[in-house]
Amino acid sequence: MKTLHTDIAVIGAGTAGLAAYRAARAAGKRAVLIEGGPYGTTCARVGCMPSKLLIAAAEAAHAAAHTDAFGVRVEGPVSVDGAAVMDRVKRERDRFVGFVLEGVENIPAQDKLHGYARFVSDTVLRVDDHTEVQAASVVIATGSRPAVPAPFQALGDRLVVNDDVFAWDTLPRRVAVFGPGVIGLELGQALSRLGVTVRVFGVSGSLGGITDPKVRDSARKVFQQEFYLDPDARVLETTRVGDEVEVRYVGLDNSERTERFDYALVATGRRANVDGLGLEHTSLKLDARGVPVYDRGTMQAGASAIFIAGDANADAPLLHEAADEGRIAGDNAARFPEVRPGQRRAPLGVVFSDPQIALIGTPFARLPAGTTVTGEVDFGDQGRSRVMLKNRGMLRVYADIESGRFLGAEMVGPSAEHIGHLLAWAVQQEMTVARMLEMPFYHPVIEEGLRTALRDAAARLAAAQARLQEAEAERKVA
């Protein structure tokens, strides 16, 4: 057993781990990256990039099949070559992974240690059976993995998670998708547009992370026009029959159905990779999920010399959040025990469905009761959206009555990834609705729909503020 001394030990060489390592090195400390699996981030290997490659192919197929409304005739049905689709997905995926690997290769060899780390104490790690690492502080950046409920385990190799989809050599004929969250919705719609028979089943009505009931209802109606989607499904039984998955369920028309699929794609959430770290040997307090309790501002777990960043803390499993958290964790690990809160950006989430979904700032479900107003726009008659036949969906914006400050928004509609960025910037700048309406809006653009929603919010703010003033005047008279 070799002994290695370092200032900071970073467990995991994904997005958060690499950011933590770089921050620690920038602070002048010695750091070692410990990685048990292959190098390359979740985003590049099985997440953001390969999924967008599949979606791009699906969008091309969908556009080619829907030209008639513009007076453009494409002779014959659109043909999808599944093998060619997956070949490009994998080739381009490997290219993106290669960029990540180049960055890892530039890290000095003495700063990389291969193997799986387990805690012996708060600051002592054992890596496999070959090295004991003694560090002044530790950053946990071990990422996450798909969470598969026990009932699906009996499906064997007919059960797939998103990681497995990008290993396919061609497209299957039929897929049942369980979980219409970000991953299930993106992949389910993409597969459907590429000619795969898809059924998407959810629970409790959840859809794409949307918490605003009106926006969620708009999204449900839009997607149900294109493929089978039941966000509140009654799945009676899921069994393996030969090389197929048989699903018995109650359909949207309340009739019982039985269908067979090549695969069951389970996209029911992700689980933090912390259960194999030997956390029982640390001083850390764990939550009900087994994840260390930590400070979201400093990334510090309790008062210990352990910090946790990225998907491992089960907070916001997004690449930009992981990068920010890794940077904060690495910086504070370097300055421990003098930790300080790092910069956290305005919340922003995007689902790359069509229409897209964007969630910005304070979600509807967390708005303070009775202190906010909502402005909205339906994209059905929005000018530029209608020109492009993208006129589907809804945007709702939220504002604080007393200050007029813009708090957040939820949206399903065209260009949501771009409008979402504008709105996230507005949240971070703590802009008021009035100030936002002073910004330029070109014509004709989809952003004019945003202006409509903001104008609606401004009118509601004025009415609410007038009521408050009247109530205050009456109180003074009394």
C-alpha positions as CSV (number, residue, x, y, z in Angstrom):
1,M,0.0,0.0,0.0
2,K,1.5,3.3,-1.2
3,T,0.9,6.5,0.8
4,L,0.3,9.8,-1.1
5,H,0.1,13.2,0.6
6,T,-1.8,16.1,-1.0
7,D,-3.5,19.3,-0.2
8,I,-6.8,18.3,-1.9
9,A,-8.1,15.0,-3.1
10,V,-10.9,15.2,-5.7
11,I,-12.9,12.1,-6.1
12,G,-14.3,12.0,-9.7
13,A,-13.0,13.5,-12.9
14,G,-16.2,14.6,-14.5
15,T,-17.3,18.2,-15.0
16,A,-17.5,19.1,-11.3
17,G,-14.3,17.2,-10.5
18,L,-12.3,18.8,-13.2
19,A,-13.5,22.3,-12.2
20,A,-12.6,21.6,-8.6
21,Y,-9.1,20.4,-9.5
22,R,-8.5,23.5,-11.6
23,A,-9.7,25.8,-8.9
24,A,-7.5,24.1,-6.3
25,R,-4.5,24.4,-8.6
26,A,-5.3,28.0,-9.4
27,A,-5.2,28.6,-5.6
28,G,-1.6,27.3,-5.5
29,K,-2.5,24.0,-3.9
30,R,-1.5,20.5,-4.8
31,A,-4.5,18.4,-5.9
32,V,-5.0,14.8,-7.1
33,L,-7.8,13.6,-9.3
34,I,-9.1,10.1,-8.4
35,E,-11.2,8.3,-11.0
36,G,-12.3,4.7,-11.1
37,G,-14.1,4.7,-14.4
38,P,-13.3,5.9,-17.9
39,Y,-12.4,9.6,-18.3
40,G,-14.9,11.8,-20.0
41,T,-17.9,13.6,-18.6
42,T,-21.5,12.3,-18.3
43,C,-22.5,15.2,-20.6
44,A,-20.2,14.2,-23.4
45,R,-20.5,10.4,-23.1
46,V,-24.2,9.7,-22.4
47,G,-25.9,13.0,-21.7
48,C,-26.2,16.4,-23.3
49,M,-24.3,15.9,-26.5
50,P,-25.4,12.4,-27.8
51,S,-29.0,13.2,-26.9
52,K,-28.8,16.4,-28.9
53,L,-27.3,14.5,-31.8
54,L,-30.3,12.1,-31.8
55,I,-32.7,15.0,-31.4
56,A,-31.1,16.8,-34.4
57,A,-31.7,13.7,-36.6
58,A,-35.2,13.6,-35.4
59,E,-35.8,17.3,-36.1
60,A,-34.5,16.8,-39.7
61,A,-36.8,13.8,-40.2
62,H,-39.8,15.8,-38.8
63,A,-39.1,18.9,-40.9
64,A,-38.8,16.8,-44.1
65,A,-42.1,15.1,-43.4
66,H,-44.0,18.4,-42.7
67,T,-43.4,20.6,-45.7
68,D,-46.8,20.5,-47.3
69,A,-48.2,23.3,-45.2
70,F,-45.7,25.7,-46.8
71,G,-46.6,24.6,-50.3
72,V,-43.4,22.6,-50.6
73,R,-43.8,19.1,-51.9
74,V,-41.5,16.3,-51.1
75,E,-42.2,13.2,-53.2
76,G,-42.7,9.9,-51.3
77,P,-42.4,9.1,-47.6
78,V,-39.4,10.2,-45.6
79,S,-37.0,7.3,-45.1
80,V,-35.0,7.0,-41.8
81,D,-31.8,4.9,-41.9
82,G,-31.5,3.9,-38.3
83,A,-28.0,2.5,-38.7
84,A,-26.8,5.8,-40.3
85,V,-28.5,7.8,-37.6
86,M,-26.8,5.9,-34.8
87,D,-23.5,5.9,-36.6
88,R,-23.4,9.7,-36.7
89,V,-24.6,9.9,-33.1
90,K,-21.7,7.7,-32.0
91,R,-19.1,9.3,-34.2
92,E,-19.9,12.8,-33.1
93,R,-20.3,11.7,-29.5
94,D,-16.8,10.2,-29.6
95,R,-15.5,13.5,-31.0
96,F,-16.9,15.4,-28.1
97,V,-15.5,12.9,-25.6
98,G,-12.1,13.3,-27.3
99,F,-12.1,17.0,-26.5
100,V,-12.6,16.2,-22.8
101,L,-9.9,13.5,-22.9
102,E,-7.5,15.9,-24.4
103,G,-8.0,18.2,-21.4
104,V,-7.5,15.3,-19.0
105,E,-4.3,14.2,-20.8
106,N,-2.9,17.7,-20.2
107,I,-3.1,17.2,-16.5
108,P,0.2,16.0,-15.1
109,A,0.4,12.3,-14.5
110,Q,1.4,12.7,-10.9
111,D,-2.0,14.5,-10.3
112,K,-4.1,11.6,-11.6
113,L,-4.8,8.4,-9.7
114,H,-6.9,5.6,-11.1
115,G,-9.1,3.5,-8.9
116,Y,-12.2,3.7,-6.6
117,A,-11.8,5.8,-3.5
118,R,-13.4,5.0,-0.1
119,F,-13.1,7.1,3.1
120,V,-11.1,5.8,6.0
121,S,-11.7,9.0,7.8
122,D,-12.7,12.6,6.8
123,T,-9.3,13.2,5.2
124,V,-7.9,9.8,4.5
125,L,-8.9,7.8,1.5
126,R,-8.1,4.3,0.3
127,V,-8.0,3.9,-3.5
128,D,-8.6,0.2,-4.4
129,D,-5.9,-1.8,-2.6
130,H,-3.0,0.2,-3.9
131,T,-2.9,3.7,-2.4
132,E,-3.8,5.5,0.7
133,V,-4.3,9.3,0.1
134,Q,-3.9,11.6,3.0
135,A,-5.3,15.1,2.2
136,A,-6.0,18.3,4.0
137,S,-9.4,18.5,2.3
138,V,-11.6,16.3,0.0
139,V,-14.0,17.1,-2.8
140,I,-16.6,14.5,-3.7
141,A,-17.6,14.8,-7.4
142,T,-18.6,11.3,-8.2
143,G,-21.6,12.2,-10.3
144,S,-24.8,10.2,-10.6
145,R,-26.3,7.2,-12.4
146,P,-29.8,6.3,-13.6
147,A,-32.2,5.1,-10.8
148,V,-34.1,2.0,-11.8
149,P,-37.1,1.0,-9.6
150,A,-36.9,-2.7,-8.6
151,P,-40.0,-3.9,-10.6
152,F,-38.1,-3.2,-13.8
153,Q,-35.1,-5.3,-12.9
154,A,-36.8,-8.5,-14.1
155,L,-36.7,-7.2,-17.7
156,G,-33.0,-8.0,-18.0
157,D,-31.4,-6.7,-21.2
158,R,-34.8,-5.5,-22.4
159,L,-34.5,-2.8,-19.8
160,V,-32.4,0.2,-21.0
161,V,-31.5,3.6,-19.5
162,N,-30.4,6.6,-21.5
163,D,-26.7,5.5,-21.3
164,D,-27.7,2.4,-23.3
165,V,-29.5,4.2,-26.1
166,F,-26.3,5.7,-27.4
167,A,-24.8,2.2,-27.8
168,W,-27.5,1.0,-30.2
169,D,-26.2,0.2,-33.7
170,T,-29.6,0.9,-35.2
171,L,-33.1,2.0,-34.1
172,P,-35.5,-0.4,-32.6
173,R,-39.1,-0.7,-33.8
174,R,-41.0,-0.2,-30.5
175,V,-40.0,1.4,-27.2
176,A,-42.0,2.0,-24.0
177,V,-40.6,5.0,-22.1
178,F,-41.2,5.3,-18.4
179,G,-40.8,8.8,-17.0
180,P,-41.6,11.9,-19.0
181,G,-39.0,14.1,-17.3
182,V,-36.2,15.8,-19.2
183,I,-34.5,12.6,-20.4
184,G,-37.7,10.6,-21.1
185,L,-39.4,13.4,-23.0
186,E,-36.4,14.3,-25.1
187,L,-35.6,10.7,-26.1
188,G,-39.2,9.6,-26.4
189,Q,-40.1,12.4,-28.9
190,A,-36.8,11.9,-30.8
191,L,-37.4,8.2,-31.2
192,S,-41.0,8.8,-32.3
193,R,-39.9,11.3,-35.0
194,L,-37.4,8.8,-36.2
195,G,-40.1,6.2,-36.9
196,V,-40.0,4.2,-33.6
197,T,-43.4,3.3,-32.1
198,V,-43.3,5.0,-28.7
199,R,-45.5,5.0,-25.6
200,V,-44.5,7.4,-22.8
201,F,-45.9,6.7,-19.3
202,G,-45.6,9.0,-16.3
203,V,-46.9,9.3,-12.8
204,S,-48.8,12.1,-10.9
205,G,-49.1,14.2,-14.1
206,S,-45.4,15.4,-14.0
207,L,-44.0,16.5,-17.3
208,G,-40.6,17.9,-18.2
209,G,-40.1,19.4,-14.7
210,I,-42.9,22.0,-15.3
211,T,-44.6,23.1,-12.0
212,D,-47.0,25.7,-13.5
213,P,-50.3,23.8,-14.1
214,K,-51.3,26.0,-17.1
215,V,-48.0,25.6,-18.8
216,R,-47.9,21.9,-18.0
217,D,-51.4,21.4,-19.4
218,S,-50.4,23.3,-22.6
219,A,-47.3,21.1,-23.0
220,R,-49.3,17.9,-22.4
221,K,-51.8,18.8,-25.1
222,V,-49.1,19.8,-27.6
223,F,-47.1,16.6,-27.1
224,Q,-50.1,14.3,-27.1
225,Q,-50.9,15.5,-30.7
226,E,-47.7,13.9,-31.8
227,F,-47.0,10.8,-29.8
228,Y,-48.7,8.7,-27.1
229,L,-48.1,10.4,-23.7
230,D,-49.9,9.7,-20.5
231,P,-48.3,11.8,-17.6
232,D,-50.6,10.1,-15.1
233,A,-50.6,6.6,-16.4
234,R,-52.0,3.5,-14.9
235,V,-49.5,0.8,-15.8
236,L,-50.9,-2.5,-14.5
237,E,-48.1,-4.9,-15.3
238,T,-44.7,-4.9,-17.0
239,T,-43.3,-8.3,-17.9
240,R,-40.6,-9.9,-20.1
241,V,-41.9,-12.2,-22.8
242,G,-39.1,-13.8,-24.8
243,D,-37.1,-10.9,-26.2
244,E,-39.9,-8.4,-25.7
245,V,-41.4,-6.3,-23.0
246,E,-45.1,-6.7,-22.5
247,V,-46.9,-3.7,-20.9
248,R,-50.5,-3.9,-19.7
249,Y,-51.9,-0.5,-19.0
250,V,-55.1,1.6,-19.0
251,G,-55.1,3.9,-22.0
252,L,-56.1,7.5,-22.3
253,D,-59.6,6.3,-23.4
254,N,-59.9,4.3,-20.1
255,S,-59.7,0.9,-22.0
256,E,-57.2,-1.7,-20.9
257,R,-54.5,-2.4,-23.4
258,T,-51.6,-4.9,-23.8
259,E,-48.7,-4.0,-26.1
260,R,-45.2,-5.5,-26.6
261,F,-42.0,-3.5,-27.1
262,D,-38.4,-4.2,-28.0
263,Y,-37.2,-2.2,-25.0
264,A,-38.4,-0.5,-21.9
265,L,-36.5,2.8,-21.6
266,V,-36.6,3.7,-17.9
267,A,-36.0,7.4,-17.3
268,T,-37.3,7.7,-13.7
269,G,-34.6,9.8,-12.2
270,R,-30.9,9.6,-11.2
271,R,-29.2,8.6,-8.0
272,A,-26.1,10.2,-6.6
273,N,-23.0,8.0,-6.7
274,V,-22.1,8.3,-3.0
275,D,-23.2,4.9,-1.7
276,G,-19.9,3.3,-2.4
277,L,-17.7,5.9,-0.7
278,G,-17.7,4.5,2.8
279,L,-19.3,7.7,4.2
280,E,-20.1,5.8,7.4
281,H,-16.4,6.3,8.2
282,T,-16.7,10.1,8.1
283,S,-18.3,12.6,10.4
284,L,-20.8,13.6,7.8
285,K,-24.5,13.8,8.4
286,L,-26.5,12.2,5.6
287,D,-30.0,13.0,4.4
288,A,-32.8,10.5,3.7
289,R,-31.2,9.7,0.3
290,G,-27.8,9.0,1.8
291,V,-26.4,12.2,0.4
292,P,-24.2,14.4,2.7
293,V,-25.9,17.4,4.1
294,Y,-24.0,20.4,2.8
295,D,-24.1,24.2,2.3
296,R,-25.3,25.2,-1.2
297,G,-23.3,28.4,-1.0
298,T,-19.9,27.0,0.0
299,M,-20.4,23.3,-1.0
300,Q,-19.0,22.3,2.4
301,A,-20.5,19.3,4.1
302,G,-21.2,20.2,7.7
303,A,-18.2,21.8,9.4
304,S,-15.8,19.2,7.9
305,A,-13.0,19.4,5.4
306,I,-15.2,17.6,2.8
307,F,-17.0,19.4,0.0
308,I,-19.4,18.0,-2.5
309,A,-20.2,19.2,-6.0
310,G,-22.1,18.3,-9.2
311,D,-24.6,15.5,-9.5
312,A,-23.2,13.8,-6.4
313,N,-25.1,16.3,-4.2
314,A,-28.4,15.5,-6.0
315,D,-29.3,19.2,-6.3
316,A,-29.2,20.5,-9.8
317,P,-27.9,17.8,-12.3
318,L,-26.9,20.3,-15.0
319,L,-23.5,20.8,-16.6
320,H,-23.3,24.5,-15.9
321,E,-24.3,24.0,-12.3
322,A,-21.7,21.2,-11.9
323,A,-19.0,23.4,-13.3
324,D,-19.9,26.3,-10.9
325,E,-20.2,23.9,-7.9
326,G,-16.9,22.3,-8.7
327,R,-15.2,25.7,-8.9
328,I,-16.7,26.8,-5.6
329,A,-15.8,23.4,-3.9
330,G,-12.2,23.5,-5.2
331,D,-11.7,27.1,-4.1
332,N,-13.1,26.5,-0.6
333,A,-11.2,23.2,-0.3
334,A,-8.0,25.2,-1.0
335,R,-8.8,27.9,1.6
336,F,-10.3,25.6,4.3
337,P,-11.2,26.3,7.1
338,E,-11.8,29.9,5.8
339,V,-14.6,29.0,3.4
340,R,-16.8,31.6,1.7
341,P,-20.0,31.4,-0.4
342,G,-19.3,31.3,-4.2
343,Q,-21.3,32.9,-7.0
344,R,-24.4,30.9,-7.9
345,R,-26.2,31.9,-11.1
346,A,-29.9,32.3,-11.6
347,P,-31.6,28.9,-12.0
348,L,-32.1,27.9,-15.7
349,G,-33.2,24.6,-17.1
350,V,-34.0,23.7,-20.7
351,V,-35.7,20.6,-22.2
352,F,-34.8,20.2,-25.9
353,S,-38.1,18.8,-26.9
354,D,-40.2,20.5,-29.7
355,P,-41.6,22.8,-28.6
356,Q,-38.9,23.4,-26.0
357,I,-39.4,23.8,-22.3
358,A,-37.6,26.5,-20.2
359,L,-37.7,26.9,-16.4
360,I,-36.2,30.1,-15.1
361,G,-35.7,31.6,-11.6
362,T,-38.3,30.9,-9.0
363,P,-40.6,28.1,-10.2
364,F,-44.4,28.5,-10.0
365,A,-44.5,25.9,-7.2
366,R,-42.2,28.0,-5.0
367,L,-43.8,31.4,-5.5
368,P,-44.8,33.1,-2.2
369,A,-48.5,33.0,-1.8
370,G,-50.4,36.2,-2.3
371,T,-47.4,38.4,-3.1
372,T,-46.9,37.8,-6.8
373,V,-48.7,38.3,-10.1
374,T,-48.5,36.3,-13.3
375,G,-48.4,37.5,-16.9
376,E,-48.8,35.1,-19.8
377,V,-48.9,34.7,-23.6
378,D,-50.3,31.9,-25.7
379,F,-48.1,31.3,-28.8
380,G,-51.1,30.1,-30.9
381,D,-51.5,33.6,-32.5
382,Q,-48.0,35.0,-32.0
383,G,-46.9,36.5,-35.3
384,R,-43.4,35.1,-36.0
385,S,-44.3,31.7,-34.5
386,R,-47.3,31.4,-36.8
387,V,-45.2,32.3,-39.8
388,M,-42.9,29.4,-39.0
389,L,-45.7,27.0,-38.0
390,K,-44.1,26.9,-34.5
391,N,-47.2,28.6,-32.9
392,R,-47.7,26.1,-30.0
393,G,-47.2,26.5,-26.3
394,M,-47.4,29.1,-23.5
395,L,-45.1,31.4,-21.5
396,R,-46.0,32.5,-17.9
397,V,-43.8,35.1,-16.1
398,Y,-43.9,35.9,-12.4
399,A,-43.3,39.2,-10.6
400,D,-43.3,40.5,-7.0
401,I,-46.1,42.9,-6.4
402,E,-44.4,45.2,-3.9
403,S,-41.1,45.7,-5.9
404,G,-42.2,44.9,-9.4
405,R,-39.2,42.6,-9.7
406,F,-39.2,39.8,-12.2
407,L,-38.9,36.5,-10.3
408,G,-39.0,33.8,-12.9
409,A,-40.9,32.0,-15.6
410,E,-42.0,28.7,-17.0
411,M,-42.5,28.1,-20.7
412,V,-43.2,25.6,-23.4
413,G,-42.8,27.1,-26.8
414,P,-40.6,28.1,-29.7
415,S,-37.0,29.3,-29.1
416,A,-37.4,28.6,-25.3
417,E,-33.7,27.9,-25.0
418,H,-33.0,31.5,-26.2
419,I,-35.8,33.2,-24.4
420,G,-34.8,31.3,-21.3
421,H,-31.4,32.8,-21.3
422,L,-32.7,36.3,-21.6
423,L,-35.0,35.7,-18.7
424,A,-32.3,34.1,-16.6
425,W,-30.1,37.2,-17.2
426,A,-33.0,39.4,-16.1
427,V,-33.4,37.3,-12.9
428,Q,-29.7,37.5,-12.1
429,Q,-29.7,41.3,-12.7
430,E,-32.8,41.6,-10.4
431,M,-34.6,43.6,-13.1
432,T,-38.2,44.8,-12.7
433,V,-40.9,44.1,-15.3
434,A,-40.9,47.8,-16.1
435,R,-37.2,47.8,-16.8
436,M,-37.5,44.7,-18.9
437,L,-40.1,46.4,-21.1
438,E,-37.7,49.2,-21.7
439,M,-35.4,46.8,-23.6
440,P,-35.5,46.6,-27.4
441,F,-37.8,44.2,-29.1
442,Y,-37.4,43.7,-32.9
443,H,-40.2,42.9,-35.3
444,P,-41.1,40.3,-36.2
445,V,-39.5,38.0,-33.7
446,I,-40.7,35.4,-31.2
447,E,-39.4,37.6,-28.4
448,E,-42.5,39.8,-29.1
449,G,-44.4,37.1,-27.4
450,L,-42.3,37.6,-24.3
451,R,-43.1,41.3,-24.5
452,T,-46.8,40.4,-24.5
453,A,-46.4,38.3,-21.3
454,L,-44.5,41.1,-19.7
455,R,-47.1,43.7,-20.6
456,D,-49.8,41.4,-19.1
457,A,-47.7,41.2,-15.9
458,A,-47.2,45.0,-15.8
459,A,-51.0,45.5,-16.0
460,R,-51.6,43.1,-13.2
461,L,-48.8,44.6,-11.2
462,A,-50.4,48.1,-11.6
463,A,-53.8,46.8,-10.5
464,A,-52.4,44.9,-7.5
465,Q,-50.3,47.8,-6.4
466,A,-53.3,50.1,-6.7
467,R,-55.3,47.8,-4.5
468,L,-52.5,47.8,-1.9
469,Q,-52.5,51.6,-1.9
470,E,-56.2,51.8,-1.5
471,A,-56.1,49.3,1.4
472,E,-53.3,51.3,3.0
473,A,-55.3,54.6,2.6
474,E,-58.4,52.9,4.2
475,R,-56.2,51.7,7.1
476,K,-54.9,55.2,7.8
477,V,-58.4,56.7,7.7
478,A,-59.7,54.0,10.1
